[in-house]
Amino acid sequence: MRCHETFGRKAAVVLLITNMKGLFLFFGLLSVSVSTNDPQERLQVFVIPHSHMDVGWVYTVQESMHAYARNVYTTVVEELSRVKDRKFIAVEQEFFRLWWDTTATQWHKKQVRQLLQEGRLEFIIGGQVMHDEAVTDIDDAILQLTEGHGFLYETFGVRPRFSWHVDPFGASATTPVLFALAGFDAHLISRIDYDLKDSMQKKKKLQFVWRGSPSLGKTQEIFTHTMDQYSYCTPSYLPFSNRSGFYWNGVAMFPDPPKDGVYPNMSLPVTKETLEPYAQTMVNNIKQRAQWFRTKHVLWPWGCDKQFYNASVQFTNMDALMYYINKHSEEFGVTVQYATLTDYFQAIHQSNLSWEVRESQDFLPYSTEPFQAWTGFYASRNVLKGVARRASSLLHAAESLFVRYRVRYPDGPVQKEWALDKLKALRWAVSEVQHHDAITGTESPKVAEMYMEHLTQSMMRVEELLAAMFLLPKNPDIFSANPDNTEPSNDLEQHIIVYNPLAWNITTYINITVKYPMALVYDDNGLAVPAQIQPSAESPVDFDLFIVVELGGLQYRKYLIQFPQSKCIQGSSCGLTHAARVVLFERRTVTKWKKKGRTLLPVLNECYKLLFDEESNLLHSITDRLDGKKVRIRQDFWEYEANGDVHAGPISDNYIFTANEFAIPAYKAVAMQIIPGKIISEVRQYFYREESDDNHTYTMVTRVPVGFKDRLLCQRLDQSYAVGPLVVNREAVLRTTTSLSNNKTIYTDNNGYQMLKREYKQYINNTASRNYYPMVREAFIEDDSIRLALLSERAHGVASLDQGQIEVMLHRRLWNNQEWNRGYNLTLNDSSVVQPVLWMMLGSPAAITTLSQQASLLLQHRPVVLPIDKPQKPWVVRERWNGPTVQPVVLPQNLHLQYLSVPGWSYGSIHTQHLKTLNSKGKPEADFDRVTLRITHLFEEGEDPVLSKPTTINLKEVMQGLGEVKAVQERSLTGTWDISDLQRWNWKTIERPENA
């Protein structure tokens, strides 16, 4: 919150395999005269009581629970139970689940079930949080939605049918598709660009049918309601009082609720004297809003941030007000009623109107004013964004490995309940951080620390689980380096296990840090493995060891690393290990650059020829050796200088990026090292803010895979960066300038789901900021013959502000004197050093299209490397070399195993039977025999002539590497619906008047 058969891309299929081992302030009052005596023509007003409860933002979850959140559910349940006409919608599940487990009495729980049956309490969205829509990855959006839906269905047998996405900062075209796949009948959004909303209001186009996916089209379209300019908060201006109106319980107090129950800014009570002016104020606002919509039905949200912690005073006042309005409905021309979203959307659906269709365009970026482009949060708190995605990847790997373990060892010895608890904790943490004030980086420092703590602690527990599954029921064929049973060596040895979490066979390299200058590597067949060792880029006392690994889909293998102490020290190689040497180049200062391009240093592999300019120590060009095309490319770091004084002009903050004119180069000198290698060749560039600086501010390390024929490996350049600490009020970007003619058009992904074309737009003010877009997995620029793509393992902001240019915002450090920001400690004084990774790919548009989807997932889900021990004397030989101990699970190139998990929720596959068991006593036992499998198609319809085609697979054959599939049932996206039972509402469209 901040005031002011799979076919087509991502056609997700969920299969269950069983028996397998802030407060808005609005000023101004519009008086609208509407006179009618016909009850049929009166405005029908749906008053939606709600409380917007941010899972974080300014206060931690624990602080919010203590100060107000638990009181919201306690008092709402009590007040709804007292008066039968009252209703309420509950949105974010995290607070409700905490209240249910720690606060709710048995009476409260009984009443909740009764209220749900009566339709007077309604769960909306049902996800763990209200997730962000710009920088959240699709897998994590689905996870948090699945977590909330699983709890609701297991506990109450309810399945949400509507969304309430009122606070995310812009609206993605991916979100309506996910909600449609989850069984929703309608979608509700609010924050879209201010000038667009104004235009839509005037034209009565705030409601439409959204087809978010061009491939899924009509099949997953959803009716979408855009809230008007008042958004989700009740207009608080009262012309007859200097207090805000309709918030009779006031404003929540932190850290403790007031003992006397008197809160700040409690609205003037409804009395005989205030009843008429209150009613007139409410009716005037209703009539103003009615002018912006096509039907006589008006959605009037009653609530805002942290409201209804005293539901008694709220409902008591509103009861009297609504009774008065209805008593005088003929005079006012309106009738009012408490309502849920079901009530409202049913009325809209029954109006039988035809609606305009919106295709797969999104509502990003989001601006609230000409100088308030909410594009800064795409890059805020880069460290948190990175940890959140790493946690998600670790969870993805652990979930599939637990399925494999359950099949292979159904009775342990790793206790299944213990394992599920570890997974659930990480699911909770990853779900929590998808909140729209979490992964966005728009929270206060203490809340960011809370998210980090929840993530890192849960990751440590899951790493414990991984170790247990690998090592039990016995040490997994750990071996020593003397397969012929010769005299054991005295050299130190270390054992690692490497797991491929993707359902494709892969050949790649892994990198581990070691303390010794030489190492020999053996696989689980006892064969020597190609490796490369070199001085570390991170530490002068360490070494980077690169190991070539070949892994089947969902397969793990064991590797032994031997550190020879008496041989191979002096040479450049030992066995199949190459000892790479660092070549140093003279540090170059920008002011002394002469004619560039005179001395070019080549770095080659089978796909690319990179040339580096020795005069500047910068990249000069890349030639695609597959088709001979050469592109001039320069990569360096630039900074935007942000204004921190609100009296001097527009500012940048956690949310907002306001570019003051142009970025400036962030360096005055560059040093370079090149390490030619046989597995990777590495180029290290160090950028110094000042000529005389001893320490660099920026580092770029480019790794060029060598000797690989696989184009997925050969045709990628692995780039890692170290950025910071920044000077205060600087926003750092990596700028890649090329000879491509892209007309400043860039393509960016929508939550890792689909690519959207972003044409450059010129504005009167703030053009650079308003042309920034979120990049979650991929962005590219191209001309007729060449595409340059960047793949990311965390979210960034990205733009093309000049011909042939793509810039990625990597880091921000800001401070300003705006009273609101300082009061909530939201100034983003982030002094960290961030270390993101990008993969760069260059080639023809057709070639990169076939590779980038799979490559982005290979970057996100790199092999999991688990050290079994530290370097030590050899183990006694116990097992012979016997190769991989598990069979692979392999899908075609255009299909991705998105999710494989034992969810643990206890509910039957048949809905009617599940409802009968809901009232049984006790907490339901976890179901360990049901597995959720999601398989998604990676390509849009028509995106590739071959890979876009429908793909048929035999599940029994594909999954036989895990075990025998006994039964399969197709379910909705979050698993709560049998797909054959799911009947979503049909909405008439202007192009298609009849119901589909």
N, C-alpha and C positions, 0 to 999 in steps of 0.2 A: 504494500500500500504506500502511495505517496500522494499527499493532497496536491492541491492545485489540480481338383485340378487347379493348380494355381495359374492364374493368367493375369498379365498386367502387373505393373510395378507394385510391389508390397501388398499383394492380395493375400493377407495373412490368414492362415488356417490354424485353428487351435484343435488339437486332438488329445483326447484323454485316453491313455493306454493303461488298461487295468490288468491286474493279476500278473504283473511283470516285476520278476525278482529285481485507517487515518481519517480523519474527519474532513469532509468537503464543506466549504462555506459558500453559499450562493446568495448574491445580493440582487435586489430588484424584484418587483412584483408586477406581473402582467394581469390586468383585469380583462377578462374575456366575457362577453355577454352572449349567453346561449339560452334561449327561451323555448321551452317545449312542455306540452302537457301530455304528450303521448309516451306512455311507459316504454314502448318499443324503441323509441328514439333516444331515450336517456342513456347517458354514458354508464356502462357497467364497469365498476372499478374494482380491481383485484388488489387488495392491500396485502403485500407479502412481508410478513415479519421475518427478520433475519438478523444475524450478527456476523460481521466479517471478522474472522479470527485468524490473523496471520500466524503461521507456524514459524515464529522467529521475528524477523525484521528488527525492531528496536530492542525488544526484551526476549530473553530466553524462554523456551517452552516451559521450564519450571517456574520462572517468574510469572508468566502469563497464567498458568494454571492456578497459582496461589492468589494472584491479584484479582482475576475476574473469570477465567474460562470455566472453571468447575462450577461457579455460581450460575453461569448462563444455563447450562443443562439442568442443574438442580431446580432452579426457579422456573424455567420454562416448562418443564415437565409438571411441576406442581400447579402452575397457573393454567395450563391447558387442561389439566384434570378437573379443575374447578368449574370452568365454563365451557360448554360444548361447542360454542361458535368459534372459539379461538383456534388459530393454526400457526405453524412455524415450519421453516425449512432449515435443515442442518446441512452444512456443506463439507468443510474439511473434516476428515475422519480422525486425524491424529489426536486432537483434543477430545473428541467424543470417546475414542477408545481408551484414552487415559482416564477419563471420568468414569467410564463403564467399569474399568478394572480396579480403580482406587477409591472412588467416591460414592458411586451410586449404591443405594440400599436395595434390598430385595423389592421393597415397595416401588422404588423408582424404576427398577428394571421391569416389573410387572406392568407399570403404567406406560412405559415406552412401548412395550409390545401391543398394548391395547390401543394406544394413540396411532401406531402404525397401521393397525387393522382398520381403524376408523378413517384413515387418510388425513388426519389432522397434524401429524408430524410426518414430514417427508424428507428423505435423504436425497440430496441433489448432488450431482457429479458422482459422489461416493468414493472418490479417490482418497488416498492418504492425505494429499494436499491439493490445493489449487495450483497446478504446475505452471511454470513459466512456459511461454510459447515460442520464444525467440532462440534461446541458447540451450534448450533441453533436447537431448537425443531421444529419438523415437522409442528406443528400447527402454529408456528410463521413464518416459511418460507412460508407457504401457505397464511397466512394473508397478509404479505407484498407484495406477488405476486398478490393477489386478489385486494389489494388497488390500485396498479399501473394499473392493467388491467382494473379495473372498470372505472378509470378516462379516460384512453385512449379510451375505447370503447364508453363511454358516450359522450366524447368530439369530437372524430374523427372517430369513427366507425372502428378503426383499432384493430387488434388482433395479437400481436407479434408471430412469428413462429420460432425464433432462439434465442439461448442464447449466452452470451459473459462473461462467468464466469472466467475471466482472473486473478483475484487477490486473491480470497480466498486461504487460506494456506493449500492446500490439497483438494482433491475432494471426496465427499461422493457418495456412490452408491444410496442414496435416491434422490439426486437432479435430476438425469436424469429421474427418474420415475415421479417425480412431473412435470417436464417440458413436458414429454410425455402426462401425463394426462391433462395438460393445453393446449395441441394442438400443441406443437412444433414439427418441422420437423428435427431439428439438434441441437446439443449441442456443445459448445466450451469451453474447459478448458485450463489451462496453468500450474499452480503450482503443479507439482508432484515431487516425490523424484528424486534428481539430477542423481543418477546412473541409475535409471530406465528409465528416459527420454533419457539419453545417449544411452542406449541399444535399446530403441524403435526407436530412430532416425536412428541408424546404420542399423536396420532391416526393416526400412520403415513401422513401425507399429504404427505410431502416430494417425492413423485414424482407427476406428473400430465401430462395432455396439454393444451398451451397453445394456444388459438386467439387469437392476439394481435390480429387484425384482425376486427372484426365484419362487414366486407364480404367478405373473402376466406374467413373461417370455416374450414370443414373442409379446404378445398383446400390451405391453408398452415399447418395445425396442426403442432405438433412436440412430441415427448415431452420433458419437462423434469425434470431431477434437481436437487433443492436439497440442497446439502451440509449436513450436520448442524452442531451447535454447535462442532465442532472445526475447521470450515472446511477450507482447503486445506493447512494446515500439520500436520505430524506432531505429536501430543501429546508434549511434551518432558519431562514430569515423570517422574522415576525414583524409586521409593520406596527404592531401595537405593544411591542416589548423590546427591551435592549438585551434580552436573553435569546439564545437559540431556541428553536421550537421543535417539538415532537421527540425530544430526547429527555424524557422526564426522569430517567435514572442518572442523568448527568454524564460525566466523563470518568472513566476508570482511573483509579489511583494506584500508583506503584511506590514502594514495593508491597504495601499492605492495604487492604480495604479499610476504610474508616470504621472505627468501632461504633460510631453513632449512626452509621448508614447514610450520612449526608455527604454527597459527592459534589465536586465542583461543577458549576454550569448546569445545574438541574433546571429543566425548562419550567416555565410558568405553568402551574397546574391548571387543569380544565375545571372551571367553576362557572357559576351562573354569569359572572361578569365576562369571562374569557371564552365562553362556549361559542357564541356567534362569531367573534373575530377569528377564532381558531378555524371554525368550519369554513368561513369565507376564504381564508388563506389557503386551506387545503383544496377547496373546490376550484379556486382560481388556478392553482398549479395543475390540477387534474385536467382542466379544460385547455390549458396551454399545451400540455403534453398530447392531448387527444388530437390536436391539429397536425401532429407529425406522423400519425399512423392512419391506416386505411379503414380500420374497423372501429366500432363503438366501444371496444374493450380496451381498458387502460390498465397497464401494469404499473402499480405504484409501490415501489420498494420502501418498506418502513424499517429503517435500521441503518447501521453504518459500522465502522470499526469499533470493536469491543463494546457492543451494546447488549442489552437484555440480561445483564448480570443481576438486575433487580426487575424481573419480569412482572412482578406484582404491580409496581407503580407504573410500568409501561402500559400494561393491558388495562389497568383500571381507568387511566386517563383516555386511552384510545377507545375503549368500550363506550364511554359517555359521548365522545365526539362522533363516533360512527352512528350511534343510535340517533343523535340529533340530526345528522345529515340525512339519514334514511327517513326520518320522520318528516323532513322537509324536502324530500326528493323531488317533488313536483316543482317546488320553487327553485331548487338548485340545479335540476336537470341531470342529476347523477344518483346512482345507488352504489353503495360501498359494501364490501364484504371481506372478511379475512379469507385468505386463499393460499394455496400452494401453487407451484408451477404447473402441476397437473390440471388444476382448475383453469388457469389462464390459457394454457396451450390447447386444452380441449375446446375452449370457446373459440379460439382462433381457427382451429382445425375445422370446427363445425360451421364456420362462416362460409365455407365452400368457395372462397376466392381463389383466383389463380395468381401465382407469384412469379416474379422475375427470377431468372436463374443467374447465379454467379458461378463462374467456372473456377479454375484452380488458382486464381490470384489470391494473395494473402493481403493482410493489412499491416505491412511492415515497410519502412520504419514508422514509428509513432511519434508525433509531435503534438505538444499542447499549445505552443505559441511559435511564432517565426524563429525565435532564438532558443527554443526549448525542444531540440531534437533528442529523443530518448534513445540515443545510439551509443552512449558511453558505456552503458552496462554490458554491452556485448563483450567488453574486455575487462571490466572491473573484477578485482580479486582473482587474477589469473591462477594463482596457486590453488585456491579452493576449486575452481573449475577443473583443474587438472586432477586433483585428488578425487573429486567426485566421479570423474570418468574412469580413473584407475580402479576405484572401488567397484564401479559397475562392471568393469571387465573381469575383475577378480571374482565377483559374484557369478557372472556368467560361466566362468570356468568351473567354479566350485559346484554349481548346481548340476551341470552335466556329469561331473565326476562322481557326485553323490548318487546319481541315477545308476551309473555304471557300477559303483560299489554295492548298491542295494541289490542289483541283479546278481552280481557275482558272489556276494556274501550276505544273503538275506537275514542271517541270524547274528551278524556282527563279525568280529568282536567290537568294532566301533559302534557304540550304542546309538541307535537311530534317533532317539529322542534328544540326546546330547548334540548330535550332528545337526538336527533340524533347528534346535535353538540357536546354534551358531549362524546358520543361514538366515533365520528369521531376523536376527539382530542386524545383519548387514542389509537385508531387504528393507528393514525399517529405516536405517540410516540413509541408504541410497534414495529411498522414496522421499524422505523428509527434505533432503537437500534439493529436490526438484521444485520446491516452493518458489513462487515468483519473487520473493525477497531473499532467496538463499543462493542458488546457483548463479543468479544475476549479479551477485556481489554488491547488492544495495542495502545490506544489513549493517548494523553497528558492529564494531570490533568484537565485543563480547559474544555476540550472537554468531559471528563468523567462527570464533574459537569453539563455540558449542558444536556447530556443524562439524568442524574439523575433528574434534574429540570423538564425537559419535562415529564418524567415518573411520578414523584410524584405529580406535579400539575394536570396532567390529571387524575391520580387516585383519587385525592381529589374531582375533579368535578364529576367523575362517582359515588363516594360514596354519593355525594349530590343527584345524580339521583336515586340511590337505595333507599335512605331515602324517597325521594318524591314518588316513585312508591309504597313503602310499606305504607306510611301514607295517601296518597290521593287516592280516593276522600274523604275519611274520615279516622279517626284513625282506623286501621284494627282490630277491635274487641279487643282493649286493655282491660284487665281485672284486677281485684284485687284478693287478696288471700282469700276472704271470699265468696266462691261460694254459701253457704247456707244463705247468707244475714244476717249473725250474726253480732255482733258489730264489726266494722272495727278495725283492729289492728293498733297500733301505730308504729309497726316495719317498718323500711325503706324497700322500694321495688325498684326493677329495672326491666325493661322490655327489652327483646331482641327478635329479629327475626333471625331465622336460615334458610338458604336456601341451598338446595342440588343442585348443578349445573350439576350433572350427571344424566343420564336417567336410573338409577338403583335404586332400593330400598336399603337403607343402614341403618345399625345400627352401630353407632360409638360413640366416645366421643369428646366433644369440651372442650377447656380450656380457661377460662377467668380469668383475674387478678382482685381481689377484695380487699377491705380494711378491711374486717371483718373476724373474726375467724370461723364463722358459717354461713351457708346459707341453706335455703330450696328452692327447685325448683318445679314448677308446669308447666304442659304442657297446651295446649289450650283445653284440655278436663277437666281441673280442677284436674287432677290426679297428685299426687306427683311423682317425677322423681328421680331415683337413682342418687346420686351425691357423690363426695368426695372432701374434702377441706383439705389443708395442707399448711404449710409455703412455701412461694415462693422460687424457686431456683434462681430468679433474684434479689429480693429485700428483705431485712430483715423486712420491715414494711408491706409487702403485702402478700396475700395468693393466691394460685392457686386453682381455683374451676373447677373440672372436672364434666361434665354433660353428662349423656347418652342420646343420641338423636336418634329417629327413624324417618326417612324421606323417603317419596316416591320420585321417579324420578322427577326432576325439581319441587320439592315441597318445600314450606316454611311453617314453623310453628312458633308459638309464645310461648315464655316461660317467666314465671315470677319468679324472684329471690327475696326471702324475707330474710332479715337479722335480725334474732331474737336478740333483745337486752337484754332480761330478762330471757331467758331459753336456755337450751342446751349448755351452755357455758362450763360447767365442764366435761360433759360426752364425750365418744368417738363417739357417734352418736346422731342424732336428726332426727326423722322421717326416711326418706330414705337416709339421708346424713351421710356419714361416715367421722369423723374427724381423719385423719391419723397423726401419730406421727413420728418424725424423730429419727432414731437410729444412733448415732455417733460411728465411729470406729477410733482407734488410727492412727495417721498419720505415715506412714511407709517410711523410707529412703531406697533407693536402696542398699546402702553399708551395711546395717544391715539386709538385707533379709537373713533368715536362710533357712532351708529346706522347700521348698514350697509344698503346697498341704496337709499339716497336718491338718489344720482347714479350712473346706469349708463351706461357708454360702449359703444355698439354697434360690432361688427366683423362685416360680413356678406359672404357670397358666395351663390351660387345655391342652395346646399343648407342652410346653417346661418346662424343669427343668434347670435353670441356676445355676451354682456354682461359687461363688467368693472366691478367696483365701485371707483369713484374714492376711496372712503373707505379701502379696504384695499389697493388695487392688485392684488386677486386676482380670478380668474374667478368670476363669480356664477352664470351659467346658460348653457345652450345650447338653442336651439329648432331642431328639425328642420323646416325650411321645407317639406319635401316632404309631411309629414302634419300639421304644425302642433303637434306634441307638444313640450312644454318640460320640461327636466330641470334641476334645481338641481345645480350642480357647483362644487366648490371644489378647487383643486389647490395643494398646497404641500409643503414638505419637512419631514420629521421625522427624529429620530435615536433610536436605541436606545443607551443607555449600557452598555457591556460591562464586566464584571468581569475584571480582569487578575491577581487574587491568588487562587491555588488554595486558600489557607488561609481565604479569606473566602467561598467558595462556588463554584458552577459557573462555568466560563469560556466565552468564545467564542474560536474560533481559525480557522485556514484552513478546517477541515472543519465545525466545529460552530457553530451559532447558538443561543445561550442568551439569550433575552429576559429581562432583569431588569425585571419588572413591565411598564410601558407605555412606548411611545415618547413623546418630548417634542418640541415645536416646535423647529426648528433655526434659527430666525430671530427677530429682534426689530424688524426694519424691512424695508420693501419699496419699491423704486423701480420705475417703469414707464415705458416708451416705446412709442408706437404709431406705426407707419409705414403709413398708408393707401396702397394701391397699385392698379395696374391688372392686374398678373399675380399678385402675392401681397400680402396685407396682413399685416404682421408686428407681433407684440406681444412686447416684451422685458421680462422681469421679473427684478429683481435682489434677492436675499435676503441680508440682512446679519445675521451672527451676533449682534452687539451693536449697540445704537443708535448708538454713536459710531464704529463701524468705517468706515474709508475704503474698504476693499476688501470686495467681496461674496464669500461662500463658495459661493453657489448662483446659477446662472443658468438661466432657462427662456425659450426662444425659440419662439413658436408662429407658424407660417406658415399662412395661410389662402389657398388658391388662389382666384383671382378670375377670373371671365369664362369658365369652362370648363363645358361642358354634360356632358362625360364624367363619369359618377358616380364612377368610380374615382379621378378627380382631385378632383372637387368635394366628395366626401363623406369626405375625409380631412383631418385636421389634423396637419401635420408639426411635431413638437415635438423640439427638440434641447436638451440640458442640458449644463451645466458644473458639476461637483461636486467640491469640494475646493480645497486640501488639507484633510482632516478633522483634527479633534483626535484624539489617540490614544485608542483604545478607544471609538470611535463607529462605528455602522453606520447608513448614511444611506438613507432611503426616500423615494420620491415617493408621496404619498398623494392619491388622488382620491376625494373624498367626494361622493356623489350622493343624489338622492331616490329611487333605485330600491329596490324591495323584493326583494332577492335572497336573504334568509335566510342571509346569510354563505356562500352557495354560489358557487364560482368554477369556471370551466372553463379548463383549460390544455392546451396541446398536448403531445403525446408526441414529442419530437424533430422537430417540424415535420411529423409524419406523420398524427396523428389527434387529435381533441379528447377529453379525458376530464373527466367531471364530478367535482368535488371538494367534497363536503359537509363543512361545518365539524364538527369533532369536539372534544369537551370531554375534557380529560385532568386527572388529579389534579395533575400537575406539567407545566410547560413547554408549555402549550397553544399559545401563539402560535407558537413555533418549530416545533412538530410539525404546524402547519397551513400551513406554507410549502411551495410546490411550484416546480419549475423551469418557467420560461417560455422556450422557445427561439425561437418565432416569434410566438405569439399567446396571449393570455388575455382572457377577457371575463366580465362579470357581466350579468345580465338579470333582468327581470321579465316579466310577461305581454305587455307591449307595446313595451318598449324594451330594446335591447342596447347596452352600451358595451364596445367592443373596443379593446385595445391591441396593436399589432403591433411587433415588436422586430427589430433587426438584429444583436443579440448576446444571449447568454443572461443572464437575471436570475432572482432569486427573487421569487415573487409570492404574495400571500395576500389573503383577504377576512376580516378579523378583526372587522368590525362591519357592521351593516346598511347596504347601499348603498355599501360601501367596497371599494376595491381599492388595494393598496399594492405598489410595486415596489422591491425593494432594489437600489440602484444602485452602492453603494460601501461598502467596509469598510476600516478601519484599526485594527489590533489589536496588542497586546503583552501577554504574560503571563509569569509566572515558573514555569510548569510545566517541570520539568527535561527531560522528553522533547522538548517543543517547542523549548526553548532550545538543547538539544544538537544538534538538526538544523537550527536556524535556520528554524523554521517558524512564526514568530509574526506574520507578515503586517503588518509595519509599512510599509504602502503609502501613501506621501506624495504620490502622483500626483494630477493633476486628470483626471477621467474625463469623456468627452464622448459619451455614448450618444445614440441617436435612437429615439423612439417615434412611431408614427402612431396617432392616436386616431380611431375611427370610431363614430358614433352613429346609430341608426335602429332600425327594427323588426327583430326577430330574422330574419325572412325576408329582408329587404333586405340586412342585413349578411352573412348566410350566402352570398348570391350574390356578394358583393364581396370578402370578407376573404381567401379563399384566394389569389385572384389578386393582391390588394393586398400580401399578405405577401411574395410573390415579387417584386413590383415594388419593394418596399423593399429586399429582399436583393440584387436584381440591377438596381440603378439603372444608367442609361446610363454607359458608360465614356467619359470625356472625355480626349482626348489632345492636348495642345498641340503643334503642329508647330514652332512658333518662339516667340520672345518679341516683344513690340511693337517694330516697326522700320519703316523707310521702305518704301513699297510695292514689291512685286516687279514686275518687267517682265511685262507681260501675255503669257501663253503659251497659255492655253487659254480657250476660250469657255465660257460657262455651259452646262452640259449635264445637270444634275440628278443624282440618285443613279446610281452606276455599278454597283450590285449589286442583284439582284432579291430580294424578301423571301421568307422562309419563314414561313408562318402556320398555326397550329393553332387548333382551336376553343377557346372560352373555358374549357371544363372539362378540357382536356388541356394538359399542361405538358411541354415538351422538357427533360427533366431532365438529360440528358447527351448531348453530341455530341463525339466525340473520336477521334483517331488514337492508340490505346493504344501501338502500336509493338511489342507482344509478338509473338514469332515462334513461332507454333504453328499447325498445320494445323486446319482445321475438322473433320476426321475423326479421332477419337481414336486408332484403331488405327494409322493412318498416322503420326500424331504420335509415338506410342511408338516406331515403327521408326527415327525420325530422331534420337532422343534421344542416342544414343551417338556421333553424328558429332562429329568434332573441331572445336575452335574455338568461340568465342562466337557464338551465333546472330545473324544480321543482323536489324535491325529491319524489321518489315513496315509499310510506309507506305500500303498499298492496302486495309487493313481498317479500317473505321470502326465504332465502337460508338455505337449510338443507343438511348437510354432515353426512353420516353414514359410518363408516369404520369397516371392519372385523379385529379383533385383532390377529388372528392366521394365521401363515404360513400354506400352504398346507402341510399336513402330520405332523404338529407339535404336534397335539393332536388327538387321534383317534375319539373323538366326537366333540370337540369344533372347529376343523379345517374344519368341513363339511360346505357346503353352507347353508345359512340360509335364509329362506323366511319369510317376515313380511308383514302384512297388514297395510299400512300406515294410512289408515283412522281409524283403530282401535287403533294403537299406539298413534296417535296424537289427539285422541278425548279428552284427558285430557287438551288440549289447546283449541281446537275448531274444527269446521268442515272443512275438506279439500275439496275445490271445484275443484281444477285443479292441476295437477302435470306435470312438464316438466323436463326431465333429461338433465343436462347441463354438460359442461366440468368443470374441477377442479376449475377454477376461475370464472365460471359462464357466460363467454362471448360467448360460442358456444352452440348452440343446438346440442346435441350429434349426432343426425341423419345427421347433415350437416358437421360434422367434418371428413374430409378425410386427414389423415396424409400420408406423403410420405412412400412408401415401399422401403426398401433397400435390395439388394441381399446380402446373406451371403454365406460363403464358405460351410457351412453345408446344405444350402438351396439355390441353385443357382437360382431357379426361383423366381419371385416376389411372395410374400405371398398374 
